[in-house]
Every structure is written in C-alpha cells, then in structure tokens.
Amino acid sequence: MMNAPAPMNGPRYDEFITVPKVRVIDQDGENLGVLYTKEAIATAHEAGLNLVEVSPGADPPVCKILDVGKFKYEAQKKAAAARKNQKTQEIKEIKMRPNIDDHDYDTKMKAVQRFIEEGDKVKLTLRFRGRELSHGELGLALLERVRDDSAEYAKVEQTPKMEGRQMLMVIAPR
C-alpha cells in the first residue's frame, strides 16, 4: 500500500478509513453488506480501484469501490456547476428628486422593472435640496406612486424613511 499523506479535503479512502467495519457498495452499485475495513480494501484493490468513504455519518460508514481520482473530479465538476448557476442578489440604486418630471419618472421606472426582473433589490433614494426638505409629503407621495406602479412585480422590503436630506425605500422581487 502507498504512503500518501492523509486527505485534507475530500473523502477518506483506503487506509485512511479508521473504523473497523464498513458497509460496502461495489463498482456496479451492488450492496456487499458490512465487511471489515481491511477486507473491503483488499476487495477494492483486487478490482484495481479504491475504497472511498461516501457517507461517514452512517453507522457503519458507507464506502464505495471506485476510482478516488475520478470521484474527486466529479465532485469538483458538480460544485463548479452549482456555483455557476447561483445568482447573487445585488442592491441597485435609483436616485430621484421629489419634483421629477413624468418622462424622467417613466425612464426610472423602466430601470426599476429591469432590475427587479433580473432578481436584484432596488434602493430608491429621493434627495431633497433647499426648501424641498420642508415638503417631505411630496417625496412620500412619489415613493407611494413607485410602490403602486411596481406592485405587480415587486414588494416593499423597507418602507420610506428619512435619513438626513434623503428619503429611502427598498423594494425586492415578489
């Protein structure tokens, strides 16, 4: 048997399996039953393969007779595919002013809809300048209009609130 270092990542195999008895499944998927670990390793080596621990939490641990290199490669490919299909949710920001014109509003709403359809959250920021600050109700009315216009594809995650000179609201996909 070879004197390789113990596997740091990945499953234990061959002589790194420390339990006295294991449940063995051969290369064809047949259950060989519970065997002594040494006996199972010998069976695997006769087939020119390794004894790989696939379910260490079971009692007794479940081991399969297969090629450990191929097993690790397949697990790596499966993990890479899972990472590739994963979508991270970002927070996109849309900035507006309380006295925004209708056409500008429509353009911003198209961007909001596109971001929501891509699966991202949208943070709407309303910046008040000068005397606009004394008319907070205009900003609140605008954010309520955004909420109503986007109701079919988005839900409000954070209700409108003032932070200094800006009013914030966060909406997320339904």
N, C-alpha and C positions, 0 to 999 in steps of 0.2 A: 504494500500500500504506500501511497505517496505521503510525503511530509510537507504538505502545504500549510500556510497559515490559516487559522480559523476564519471562516467567512464573517466579515464585519457587517456587511449589508447583504440582504438576500437570505434565502432559506439555508438551514443547516443540511449537510449531506454527508453520506458515507460515515467515516469515523468521527465526524463532529456531532453526530446524533448521540446524546449521552444517556438516554433512557434505556432500560434493559429489554423492554418489549415494545413492538410497534405493530400497527395494523398495516398490512402491505397490499398495495394495488399494483398489478404488473403493467407492462407497457401496452397491453391490449385493453386495459380497463377492468380486468377480472380481479375480484377480491380474493386474495390468497389467505386471508384471515390474520390472526395475531401470531407473529413469529418473534423469536429472539432477534435482537438487532444484528448480531454477528452473522446469524444465518441469513437474514434478509439482505445484508450487504454482499454476502457470498453469492446469493441468487442473482443480485443485480450485476455483479462483476462477471458472472458466467454469461449473461446476456450482452456484455460489453457496454453496460450503462451504469448509472449511479443510482443510489437510494437517496431520494430527496424528500425532506420533511415538508409536506404541503399544508398540514393542519396541526401545528404544535400544541394548540389548546385542547385538543380532544383527549379522551382517556380510553385507551392508549393513543399516542400521537399517530396521525395517519401519514404514511410515507408512500411515495410512488416510485416505481422503477422507470427512470427516464434519463435523458442526457441533461446534466445540470447546466451546461453552457447554453443549450437551446432553450431550456426553461427560463433562465435569466433573460435571454434575448427577447423571448415572447413577452415576459412581464414588463420589460423596458418599453417595448413597442406599444403595449396596452396602456401604460402610464402616459406615454407621449401622446397617444390618440385622445386620451381623456383630457389632458392639458389643452390640446388643440381645440377641442370642442367647447371648452369652458369660456363663458362670457363674463368679463368683469364689468360691474356696473359703475359707471362714472357719473359725476355730477357736472352737468353742463350749466353754464350761467348765461342768462339773458338779462341784459340791462335795459331799463326803460326810464322815461321821465313821466311824471303824473299827467302832463298835458300833451300826450303823444297823439299824433295825427292818425286818422283811420287807416290810411295806406301803410304807414310805418307799423301800426299795430298788426295789420294783416300779415306783413312780412315777418314780424317777430313770431306770430302765432304759427306760421308755416314752419319756422325753425323749431319751435317748441314741439310741434307734432312730429317732425322728423326725428328729433332726439328721443322722444318717448317711444316711437316705433322701433328705434334701434335698441331699446331696452335700457336707456340711461335715465337718471333722475334729472330734473331741471330745477335750478335755483333761480327764481325771478327776483331781480333786485331793482327797486324803484328808488332813484336818487332824487332827493329834494334839494333845490337851491334857493337861497334867499327867502323871499316871502312865501314860497310854495310850502315851506315847513309848517306854516300856520294853517294850511288846508290839508291836513292828513286824511280827511274823509275822501278827497279826490283820489288819493293813492289807494285807499281801501276799496273804493268803488271800482278802480281799474283792475286790481287783483281779483276782486269778486267776478268781474267780467271775464278775466282769463280763466278762472275756475269753472265758470258756467260754460264757456266756449270749448274747454278741453274735457268736460265731464265724461264724454263717451269713451275716451281712450286713456284718461289719467285720473288719479285720485290725489287729493291734497294730503301730503305727508306732514307738512309743518304749516300751520295756519299763519296768516300775515302777522308780522310783529315788527315794531320799530327798533332799530339799532342805530342810535345817533341820528344822522341825517338820511338814513336809508330805511326802507321797509322791505322785508324779505318774506318770501313764501317758497316752499319746496313742494313740487309735485312729482309723482312717481307713476310708472306704468300700472295699469289695472291688472 
